[in-house]
Amino acid sequence: MEEADKIKFLDNPEFNDWLNDNFPVEIEEYEFHSSEVLYNQHYDGYVKALERYNQDPQIVLWRIIENFPTPIAYYIDQAENNYQNEHHRLDLLKSCWEAIIFFIYGLVVAEARHRNIPLKTIGLTSWSTFKSDRVHDKLNIVENILDYTTKNGIPFECASIIPIATLADVRKLNQERNGFEHAAAKTAMQQRELYKELFPLVRNVLNQLMGLEKVRLFRYHEAAQPLFPRCEIFNGSSLGGKKDIVTLHRDNYMEILDDFDNTTVFAQINTTAFCLAPFIHFFQEVHETNALICFFKKHNRGKYKFEVVSKSQDKEFEPADFDKFENKLKSLIQ
């Protein structure tokens, strides 16, 4: 094989890390990176392993549960591995389906605000539509933003990880709402069969959205050095409140500096970090050590209602909590 045709080792960092973590190479007291060993000593084996990493259903599901933003990863893990009964399992799958839609919406709108995308130019001119709980409205907003930034060559990280074509499958999944809504009236056996019918639809959408494993969710915790803050991480299905260092690039840090504190949640895609308020937030009980991620569901009697991931409860926030972010977003709409 010509050298120019070979897969470049550095093009697959997540896969390389997976190999290193799962297949350690040790010879006496020496440790080696298994990814480098396989790539350099058996390139064809490296290629085949990469194909399995990208195609094997169990490995792909493991990647989703380990790496996806917590609102999605938690519910798919619970639906597959920690359900109480068949009805509860369907509820968890429904929560995963909703988390996909509401998270993508919050992520795309937040980046549009961060990059000052002229939303009124796209035809998105109604603030009430942005607060709507209708799935159609959310997907329409997402599609219009992704389409506009792609056609106009505007740098937009979400466009690289959320295929516009996938939104059609998300809409099809939305048509299965009745399957979820009427599950309680079915027998356990019927609920089990319904899960077998609906799970592949959810999984198909997740497989198309594998780029979401590149999205890092975090909340500022502390920083000895401004560009290397220690943050609370909201990735993967665990709710343990993992803390880790997030590396920020200087120019991007200056963009977000005014909002960079522990009162909001941020996303980082590649080298770009941006605030996710007002549609993705966090909730922390006074007696709890760790915060829980939550996402906006609807505007209800003058308040914002969020779903708190892992809790069978909603949490209401005052719109005033998000005034600064709302005003910025409104300036792009009206």
C-alpha positions in Angstrom: 0.0 0.0 0.0 1.2 3.5 -0.9 2.1 5.6 2.1 -0.3 8.3 0.9 -3.2 5.9 1.0 -2.7 4.8 4.6 -4.9 6.0 7.4 -3.0 8.5 9.5 -2.5 7.4 13.1 -3.4 10.8 14.5 -6.7 10.9 12.6 -8.4 8.6 15.1 -7.5 9.8 18.6 -10.6 8.3 20.3 -10.0 4.9 18.8 -6.4 5.0 19.8 -7.3 5.8 23.4 -9.8 3.0 23.3 -7.2 0.5 22.2 -4.7 1.8 24.8 -7.3 1.5 27.7 -8.6 -1.9 26.7 -5.6 -3.7 25.4 -2.5 -2.7 27.5 0.8 -3.9 26.2 3.4 -4.7 28.9 6.8 -6.4 28.5 8.5 -6.9 31.9 8.5 -3.4 33.5 7.9 -1.6 30.2 4.5 -0.3 29.0 3.6 0.5 25.4 0.7 2.2 23.7 -1.2 -0.7 22.1 -2.5 1.6 19.4 1.0 2.6 18.3 2.2 -1.1 18.4 -0.7 -2.3 16.3 -0.4 0.6 13.8 3.3 0.2 13.3 3.6 -3.6 13.5 0.4 -4.8 11.9 -1.2 -2.0 9.9 -3.9 -4.2 8.4 -4.9 -5.4 11.8 -5.2 -1.7 12.9 -7.5 -1.0 10.0 -9.7 -4.0 10.8 -9.9 -3.1 14.5 -10.9 0.5 13.5 -13.7 -0.9 11.3 -15.0 -3.0 14.3 -14.8 0.1 16.5 -17.0 2.0 14.1 -19.4 -0.8 13.2 -19.7 -3.4 15.9 -23.1 -2.7 17.6 -21.8 -3.5 21.1 -18.7 -1.3 20.8 -20.7 1.5 19.3 -23.3 1.3 22.2 -20.4 1.3 24.7 -19.0 4.5 23.1 -22.4 6.1 23.4 -22.8 5.2 27.0 -19.2 6.2 27.9 -18.8 9.3 25.9 -22.0 11.0 24.8 -23.4 14.0 26.7 -25.0 12.8 30.0 -28.6 13.6 29.1 -28.4 11.0 26.3 -25.9 8.6 27.7 -27.7 8.2 31.1 -31.1 7.3 29.6 -29.9 4.8 27.0 -27.7 3.1 29.6 -30.6 2.8 32.0 -33.0 1.6 29.3 -30.5 -1.2 28.3 -29.1 -2.1 31.7 -31.0 -0.8 34.7 -34.7 -0.9 34.2 -37.2 -2.1 36.8 -39.8 -3.5 34.5 -40.9 -3.4 30.8 -43.0 -0.2 31.3 -40.2 1.5 33.1 -37.8 0.4 30.3 -40.1 2.1 27.7 -40.2 5.3 29.8 -36.4 5.4 29.8 -36.2 4.9 26.1 -38.7 7.7 25.6 -36.6 9.9 27.9 -33.5 9.1 25.7 -35.5 10.0 22.6 -36.6 13.3 24.1 -33.1 14.0 25.4 -31.7 13.6 21.9 -34.1 16.2 20.5 -33.9 18.7 23.3 -30.1 18.5 23.7 -29.4 18.9 20.0 -31.7 21.9 20.0 -30.0 23.6 23.0 -26.6 22.9 21.6 -27.2 24.3 18.1 -29.1 27.4 19.4 -26.3 28.1 21.9 -23.6 27.9 19.2 -25.7 30.2 16.9 -25.8 32.7 19.7 -22.1 32.4 20.4 -21.3 33.0 16.7 -23.8 35.8 16.3 -25.7 34.0 13.5 -28.3 36.5 12.1 -31.3 34.3 12.8 -33.8 36.8 11.5 -32.1 36.6 8.1 -32.9 32.9 8.1 -36.5 33.6 8.9 -36.4 32.7 12.6 -38.0 35.8 13.9 -40.4 34.7 16.7 -39.0 34.4 20.2 -42.1 32.4 21.3 -41.2 29.7 18.8 -37.8 29.3 20.5 -39.6 28.7 23.8 -42.1 26.2 22.2 -42.3 22.7 23.5 -43.2 21.4 20.1 -40.7 19.0 18.6 -41.5 20.3 15.1 -40.5 23.8 16.1 -37.2 22.7 17.6 -36.2 20.6 14.7 -37.2 23.3 12.2 -34.9 25.8 14.1 -32.0 23.3 14.1 -32.4 22.5 10.5 -32.5 26.1 9.4 -29.4 27.0 11.4 -27.4 24.0 10.1 -28.5 24.6 6.5 -27.7 28.3 6.6 -24.2 27.9 8.1 -23.3 25.0 5.8 -24.5 26.8 2.6 -22.7 30.0 3.6 -19.5 28.4 4.7 -19.8 29.8 8.2 -17.6 27.9 10.8 -20.0 26.0 12.9 -19.0 23.0 15.0 -22.5 21.6 15.3 -22.7 21.3 11.5 -19.8 18.9 11.5 -21.4 16.5 14.0 -25.1 16.7 13.3 -26.0 15.6 9.8 -29.0 17.5 8.4 -30.2 14.2 6.9 -30.4 12.7 10.3 -33.2 15.2 11.3 -35.5 13.3 9.0 -35.0 10.2 11.0 -35.5 12.1 14.2 -38.8 13.3 12.8 -39.8 9.7 12.0 -39.0 8.8 15.5 -41.2 11.5 16.7 -44.1 9.9 14.8 -43.7 6.9 17.1 -44.8 9.1 20.1 -48.0 7.1 20.3 -46.1 3.9 20.8 -44.5 5.5 23.9 -47.7 7.2 25.1 -49.9 4.2 25.1 -47.4 1.7 26.5 -49.0 1.8 30.0 -52.1 0.2 28.6 -50.2 -2.8 27.2 -49.2 -6.1 28.9 -45.6 -6.7 29.9 -45.2 -9.0 26.9 -46.6 -6.3 24.6 -44.3 -3.7 26.2 -41.3 -5.9 25.6 -42.2 -6.4 22.0 -42.7 -2.6 21.6 -39.3 -2.0 23.0 -37.8 -4.3 20.5 -39.6 -2.4 17.8 -38.6 1.1 19.0 -35.1 0.6 20.3 -33.6 0.1 16.8 -35.2 3.4 15.7 -33.5 5.2 18.6 -30.3 3.4 18.1 -30.3 4.2 14.3 -30.5 7.9 15.2 -27.7 7.6 17.8 -25.4 5.8 15.4 -25.8 8.7 12.9 -25.0 11.2 15.7 -21.7 9.6 16.8 -20.1 13.0 16.4 -21.8 13.9 19.8 -19.0 11.9 21.5 -16.8 14.8 20.6 -19.0 17.2 22.6 -17.6 17.9 26.1 -20.1 19.3 28.7 -18.7 21.0 31.7 -19.2 23.5 34.5 -16.4 25.6 35.9 -15.1 24.4 39.3 -11.7 26.0 39.9 -8.6 27.1 38.1 -5.0 27.5 39.1 -4.3 28.6 35.5 -7.1 30.3 33.5 -6.6 28.2 30.3 -6.7 24.9 32.2 -9.7 25.1 34.5 -10.7 22.1 36.6 -14.3 21.4 35.7 -17.3 19.2 36.5 -17.8 17.0 33.5 -21.2 15.9 32.2 -20.3 13.2 29.7 -21.1 9.5 29.9 -23.9 7.7 31.9 -22.3 8.1 35.3 -23.7 10.8 37.6 -20.7 10.8 39.9 -19.6 14.3 39.3 -16.3 13.6 37.7 -13.8 16.5 37.8 -11.2 17.0 35.0 -9.0 19.6 33.4 -10.5 21.3 30.3 -8.0 22.9 27.9 -9.2 26.3 26.5 -7.6 28.1 23.7 -6.7 31.7 24.4 -8.8 33.4 21.7 -11.8 31.3 22.6 -11.3 32.0 26.3 -11.4 35.7 25.7 -14.7 35.2 23.9 -16.4 33.4 26.8 -14.6 35.1 29.7 -17.5 37.3 30.8 -19.7 34.3 31.3 -17.2 31.7 32.5 -18.1 30.8 36.0 -20.0 28.1 37.9 -23.5 29.4 37.2 -23.7 28.0 33.7 -22.9 24.9 31.7 -20.6 25.0 28.7 -19.9 22.8 25.7 -16.6 22.3 23.9 -16.5 20.9 20.4 -12.9 20.6 19.1 -11.3 23.8 20.2 -14.5 25.9 20.6 -16.2 26.3 23.9 -19.5 28.2 24.4 -22.2 28.7 27.0 -25.3 26.5 26.7 -27.8 28.8 28.6 -30.7 29.2 28.5 -31.8 25.8 27.2 -29.3 23.5 28.9 -28.6 24.1 32.5 -27.9 22.3 35.8 -29.6 21.7 39.1 -28.1 21.0 42.5 -29.8 20.3 45.7 -28.4 22.0 48.8 -27.6 18.6 50.4 -26.0 17.1 47.2 -22.3 17.2 46.3 -22.8 17.0 42.6 -24.8 19.0 40.1 -27.2 17.3 37.7 -27.5 18.4 34.1 -31.0 19.4 32.9 -32.6 20.5 29.7 -35.4 22.9 28.8 -38.8 21.3 28.2 -41.2 24.2 28.0 -42.3 27.7 29.1 -44.9 27.2 31.7 -46.9 30.0 33.5 -44.1 32.4 33.2 -41.3 30.0 34.2 -38.9 27.8 32.5 -39.5 24.1 33.1 -36.4 21.8 32.8 -36.1 18.1 33.0 -33.5 17.0 35.6 -31.6 14.0 34.2 -32.0 11.0 36.4 -34.8 12.4 38.6 -38.5 11.8 38.0 -39.1 15.5 38.4 -39.0 18.8 36.6 -37.4 21.9 38.0 -38.7 25.4 37.3 -36.4 28.4 36.8 -37.2 32.0 36.6 -36.6 33.6 33.2 -34.6 36.3 35.0 -32.0 33.6 35.7 -31.1 33.7 32.0 -31.8 37.4 31.1 -28.3 38.0 29.7 -28.4 35.1 27.4 -32.0 35.6 26.3 -31.3 39.2 25.4 -28.4 38.2 23.3 -30.4 35.6 21.5 -33.4 38.0 21.0 -31.1 40.5 19.4 -30.4 37.9 16.7 -34.0 37.1 16.2 -35.9 40.4 16.4 
